[in-house]
Amino acid sequence: MKITFRGWIVVGCLLAVLSAMAVLGTGANAQQPATTSPAVTPNPELPGQLSEEQLGNLLKAMGLTATKTKKRYDFQFKANQSKEEWELSMSAVLSENGEWVWVMAWLDPLPRSAADVPRTAMLRLLSDNDQMGNGKFFAYISSNRRFVLQRVIPNQRITTKKFHEILSDLGSSVVQYYPHWSTDNWKRATTPEPQGTAQQSPARPTQTASGASNFTPRTQN
């Protein structure tokens, strides 16, 4: 089939258009990055991340007997300080989104009388919050009128060894700051001693979940 001169012109125009499109396409691609980063999707199950059930299993694996109250696990933990053994009431609970674990040690209840809550005691606890470090801080649970020392940790790569270290560190701070959070010490500080009466250092109690105190700490030889 013979192509007329007009046909050759049309073919030439088409080839020119195709060449121009190829050049433009190459230029556009050159302006794009060579590789694009894929969309990052968060992993809902990070290594060592605990579910509510797994948190209970972790405590059980540590030899702790935990009682579950709603989503919170309550248990007793023994802390040793200066040859004294403290049996502390503690709790552990996951945050609503499961990304954090709240660990708390239950302390004394709030005194009923406002006169037994000196302002200096509250200021001292606030000051202690700045000094303790490791994310530990004193707080007040209004639902049961109890003070707590608590710590918030990321729910990642938690093992029995790591969790035991966290509980031991929290328990050590409970013992260390006992003179500051003990409400009995607040009363002694606000009650004048009769003249001629020798002041005795307060006994350190073994704390229980009910808020009662057993003033018979075990002494280790």
C-alpha positions in Angstrom: 0.0 0.0 0.0 1.4 3.3 -1.1 1.4 6.2 1.4 0.8 9.6 0.0 2.8 12.6 0.9 0.0 13.8 3.1 0.0 10.5 4.9 3.7 10.7 5.6 3.1 14.1 7.1 0.4 12.7 9.5 2.7 9.8 10.4 5.5 12.2 11.1 3.3 14.3 13.3 2.2 11.3 15.3 5.8 10.2 15.9 6.7 13.7 17.0 3.8 13.8 19.5 4.8 10.3 20.9 8.4 11.4 21.2 7.4 14.6 23.0 5.2 12.6 25.4 8.1 10.2 26.1 10.4 13.1 26.9 7.9 14.8 29.2 7.2 11.5 31.0 10.9 11.0 31.6 11.2 14.5 33.0 8.2 14.1 35.3 9.6 10.8 36.6 13.0 12.4 37.2 11.3 14.9 39.5 9.9 12.1 41.6 12.1 10.5 44.4 13.7 7.3 43.4 12.0 5.4 46.2 9.0 6.3 48.4 8.7 5.3 52.0 5.9 2.9 52.7 3.1 3.9 55.1 4.1 3.0 58.6 1.4 1.1 60.4 1.7 0.7 64.2 2.1 -2.8 65.4 -0.7 -3.4 67.9 1.3 -6.1 69.6 4.8 -4.9 70.4 7.3 -7.3 71.7 6.6 -8.0 75.4 3.3 -6.1 75.3 0.9 -7.6 77.8 -2.8 -8.1 77.6 -4.9 -7.9 80.7 -4.9 -11.7 81.0 -1.1 -11.9 80.4 -0.5 -9.3 83.2 -2.2 -11.7 85.6 -0.1 -14.6 84.3 3.0 -12.5 84.7 2.3 -11.9 88.4 1.5 -15.6 88.9 4.8 -16.5 87.3 6.5 -14.3 89.8 5.0 -16.3 92.6 2.6 -13.5 93.6 -1.0 -14.3 94.5 -3.1 -11.6 92.8 -6.8 -10.8 93.3 -8.5 -9.2 90.3 -10.8 -6.3 91.0 -12.4 -5.3 87.8 -9.3 -4.7 85.6 -6.9 -4.2 88.5 -4.7 -6.9 90.0 -4.1 -6.5 93.8 -1.2 -8.4 95.5 1.3 -8.4 98.3 5.0 -7.7 97.6 7.8 -8.0 100.1 10.5 -5.3 100.1 13.7 -5.5 102.1 15.4 -2.3 103.4 18.0 -2.0 106.2 17.4 -5.6 107.3 13.7 -5.0 107.7 11.1 -6.8 105.6 8.1 -4.8 104.5 5.0 -6.6 103.1 3.4 -3.9 100.9 0.0 -3.9 99.3 0.4 -3.2 95.6 -1.7 -3.1 92.4 -1.1 -3.3 88.7 -3.5 -2.3 85.9 -3.3 -1.6 82.2 -4.2 1.8 80.8 -7.4 2.1 78.7 -5.4 1.9 75.4 -3.2 -0.9 76.7 0.0 1.1 76.0 1.0 1.7 79.7 1.1 -0.3 82.9 0.2 1.5 86.2 1.9 0.1 89.3 1.0 1.5 92.7 1.8 0.8 96.3 -1.0 1.6 98.7 -0.1 3.9 101.6 -2.1 5.4 104.5 -5.7 6.6 104.2 -6.4 10.3 104.4 -7.2 11.4 107.9 -10.8 12.3 108.6 -9.9 15.6 110.3 -8.5 18.4 108.3 -6.5 19.4 111.3 -4.5 16.1 110.9 -3.4 17.1 107.4 -0.7 19.7 107.7 0.1 21.8 104.7 3.8 21.2 105.1 3.2 17.4 104.8 1.5 17.9 101.4 4.3 20.3 100.2 6.9 17.7 101.3 5.2 15.0 99.2 5.1 17.3 96.2 8.8 18.0 96.6 9.5 14.3 96.9 7.8 13.8 93.5 10.6 15.9 91.9 13.4 14.0 93.6 12.4 10.3 93.2 12.9 9.9 89.5 12.1 6.8 87.4 8.5 8.1 86.8 7.5 7.6 90.5 5.2 10.0 92.2 2.8 10.3 95.2 -0.9 10.5 94.4 -4.3 10.4 96.1 -7.1 8.0 95.1 -10.3 9.8 96.1 -12.5 6.7 95.6 -11.1 5.0 98.7 -9.4 8.0 100.4 -5.9 6.4 100.1 -2.5 7.8 99.3 -0.4 5.8 96.8 3.1 5.8 95.4 2.8 4.9 91.8 4.8 4.5 88.6 3.7 4.4 85.0 5.8 2.2 82.6 5.5 1.5 78.8 3.8 -1.8 78.1 6.7 -3.1 76.0 9.1 -5.9 76.5 8.0 -6.6 80.0 9.5 -9.8 81.6 9.2 -11.2 85.0 12.7 -10.0 85.8 12.1 -6.5 84.7 8.7 -6.3 86.5 10.3 -7.6 89.7 12.9 -4.8 89.5 10.2 -2.2 89.0 8.3 -3.5 92.1 11.5 -3.6 94.1 12.4 -0.1 93.1 8.9 1.1 94.0 9.0 -0.7 97.4 12.4 0.8 98.2 11.0 4.3 97.7 8.0 3.4 99.9 10.4 2.5 102.7 12.7 5.4 102.1 10.0 8.1 102.2 8.0 6.5 105.0 8.6 9.4 107.4 7.0 11.7 104.8 3.9 9.8 103.9 3.0 8.2 107.3 0.0 10.1 108.6 1.0 9.0 112.1 4.1 11.0 111.7 1.9 14.0 110.7 0.0 13.7 113.9 3.2 13.5 116.0 4.5 16.6 114.2 1.4 18.6 115.1 1.0 17.3 118.6 3.3 18.9 121.2 5.1 16.5 123.4 4.7 16.9 127.2 7.7 18.4 128.9 10.1 15.8 130.2 8.8 13.1 127.8 11.5 11.5 125.7 10.6 11.3 122.0 10.8 7.8 120.4 11.3 7.2 116.8 8.1 5.8 115.2 7.8 2.2 114.4 7.6 1.3 110.7 4.5 -0.7 109.8 3.9 -3.6 107.5 1.2 -2.1 105.2 -1.9 -4.0 104.4 -4.5 -3.5 101.7 -7.2 -2.7 104.2 -5.3 0.3 105.5 -4.6 -1.2 108.9 -1.0 -1.2 110.0 0.9 -4.0 111.6 3.8 -2.5 113.6 5.8 -5.7 113.7 8.3 -5.6 110.8 10.4 -8.7 110.5 14.1 -8.1 111.2 16.6 -10.1 109.2 19.8 -11.4 110.7 
